């Protein structure tokens, strides 16, 4: 298994690592990584591997096909020479991109607070994100909702993580906001993300340390995607 360094420190931008496997498709497995793998609506990280001869291998994404049960695969852009098994490398994130994703991911958690409806889907982008809600009607005072959202940003709530057991998660099912995607269980524990005293929910993604880092937010389009499904877009202002 890969050691997921981003779980303990989302601000770690690089790490020394060893190549422990290469899949038939060319996915590179490291013994430790700062790269977040695509899951939960958050895209996989991009960046480079600096090889032992100081050449760079460009990585277009990171995935773990079966979630935490498998190692993270670092996906190189096509046409590049792969490292050797056992080679010592340095994994370096495209930090500007990752930090934007962290800010937006935390912002979407706040959106789920100001719109307290079941979440049916979502997507995290560098400049905008969205959540789909099981919401019969669009709220009337969107300006007030946006103001409340930005007030939570300005309050600079501390963002922290904690772990509970699978059994504790089952006993606190009300913490789960997503209707279709359930938190990964079966590993014995589940990771929670807490935002001050305003939100607590299971999440394996990367987040900022305080909500002030998110920056000013603006509500975007609200689209009807079914009888009761509403897609709410969120932008950095």
N, C-alpha and C positions, 0 to 999 in steps of 0.2 A: 504493500500500500504506500502511496505517496503521502508524505507529511504535509498537511495543508497549513502552511504558515500564515496565510491570509485570515484564517479563522481566529487567530490570536492577535494579529497585528495587521489591520487593513492598510496601514500606511507604509508597510515594508515594500520597498520598490524593487529590490533585487536580492538574490541569494546565490551562494555557491551551491552546486548540486552535482550529483553523479547520474549518468545515464544508466538506467537499470534494465531497460527493455526498449525495443523498437517493434511496433506491430507490422504485420505484412503490408498494411496500407500506408505505413510511414509515420504513424503517430509515435511521438517520443515520450517515454515514461521516465520521470526523474524521481530520485528518492525523496526530494522535498521541493516545494514550489511556492512562489508568490502569485502564480496565475490562477485566477478564479475560472472555473469551468462553467460553461453555459448551463443554467438551470434557474427555475423560479422566475422566469421573465427577464433575468439579467444576462446579457451576452457574455461570452467567454472573453478573457483578456487577450490583447495582442501585445507584441513586443519582439524581443530578440533573445537568442541564445548566443553568448560569446563563447566560442570554442577554445580548446587548449592552445591553438595556434593564433589566437586573437582575431580570427575571422568571425563574422557574424552570420547567424542563420535567422531569417525573418520568420516569425510565427504569426499566422493569420487568425488563430483562435485556440481555445482550449476546451476540451469536452471530457465528460466521463459518462459514457453511454448508459451505464446502469447505476448512476448516482454514486453515493458514498461507498457502495459495495465494490467499486472498481477504482483503479488508479486513474489519475488525470492524464489525458493524452494531449500533448502539445503538438499542434498541427502546423507543420511548416508550409510556406508557400511552395508551389511546384517548381521543379527544376533546380533545386538546391542539393548539395551533397549533405548527407546525414552524418551525425556524429557517430563515433564508435561506441560499442557497449563498454561500460566502465569509464568512459571519458569524463573528466572533470570539466564542468561548464559553469557559466554564470547566467542565470535567468534574469532578464531585465524587462520590467513592464513598460508599456507606453503609458506613463503615469498620467499625463494630461487627460487621456481618454478615460482611464480607470477612475480618476477623481471625479470627473463629470458623472459617471455612472453611479458612484457612491452617493453623490449629492442628490441625484434624481431618485435613487432607490429610497433614501431616507425621506425625501419629499413625498413619495407615493404612500409611504406608511402614514404620514400626516394627513394625506388626502383621505385615507380610509377612516381617519378619525372624524374629520369634518363632514364626511358623507358616511354615516354609520349604517351602511347597507351591506348585505352579503356580496363578496367579490367573486365574479364569474370568470375573470381573466385579467391579464395585464401584460405590459411590455415596458422595458426600461431602455431609454435611449440617451445619447450624449447631450442633446439639447431639449428633448421633450420626452414625456412618458405618458402612459395612459393606464387607467383601470376601468374595467367593465363591471357595472353594478347591477344587481337584481333590484332595480329601482323603478317602480311603476310610473312616476312622474318626475319631471325635472324640477328641482327646488326653485322657488320663486325668486328669492333674493340672493343671486349669485355674487353680487358685490360684497355682501356681508360674509358669505362663505369664504371668498378670496381674502377678505380682511382678517378673518379668524385664522386662516391658514398662515398668513404672513405674521400674525401676532405670535403664533407658536414658533415660527422660525426665529423671530426677533428675541423671544424669551430665552434662546440658547439652552434648550433642554439638553441634558447630558444623554448621550446614546451609549448604552452598554449592552453586553451580552451575558447570558447565563445559560445553564444547562439543567434540564429536568429529565427524569427517567421516562421511559415509554409509558409506564403505568400512571405516572403523574400527568402525562399528556392526555391519556385517555380519560382521566378524571377531570380534566380542565378543558374539555372539548370546545367550550365557549371562547377560548383564545384563538381558535382557528377561524379566520375571516374568509378564506377562499373556499368556494363550494366544490370546485372540480379538482383542485390540487391539494392533496393532504401532505402534512409534514412527513419527511422520511422517517420511518420507524423500523424497528428490527435490529438496530445497532445497539440498543440498550439505553440510548439517551437522545434527547431532542434539544436543539439550540433555540433559544429565545432571544429576541432583540427588544430591549426596553428603551423607550424614549421618555425620560423623566417620569412624571406621574400621569402622562397622557396616553401612553400606548404600550402594550405588551403583546407580542405575537410570535409564533414560530417562524424562523427565517434563517437560511444558511448563507445569505448574501453579505456583501461588504457595504459598510455604512460609514458616514462621517462620525466624528467624536462628539459633536455638538450641533444642534440644529441651526445655529447662526451661520455655519459654514455652507448651508444650502444656498443662501442668497434669496433675493426677491423672487416670488413666484407669481405666475398669472394663469388663471384658468383658460383653457382653449375651448375648442368645439365640444359640444355634447350631442352625440349622435344616437339615434334610435337603432338598436341592433336586435330587435325582436319585440315581442309583446311587452315584456317588462325589463328588457336589457338595455342599459344606457351606457355608452362609451364616453368617458370623461377624459379629455386631454389636459395635460399640465405642461407648462413651459417655464423656462428660466426667463424672468422679465428683463 
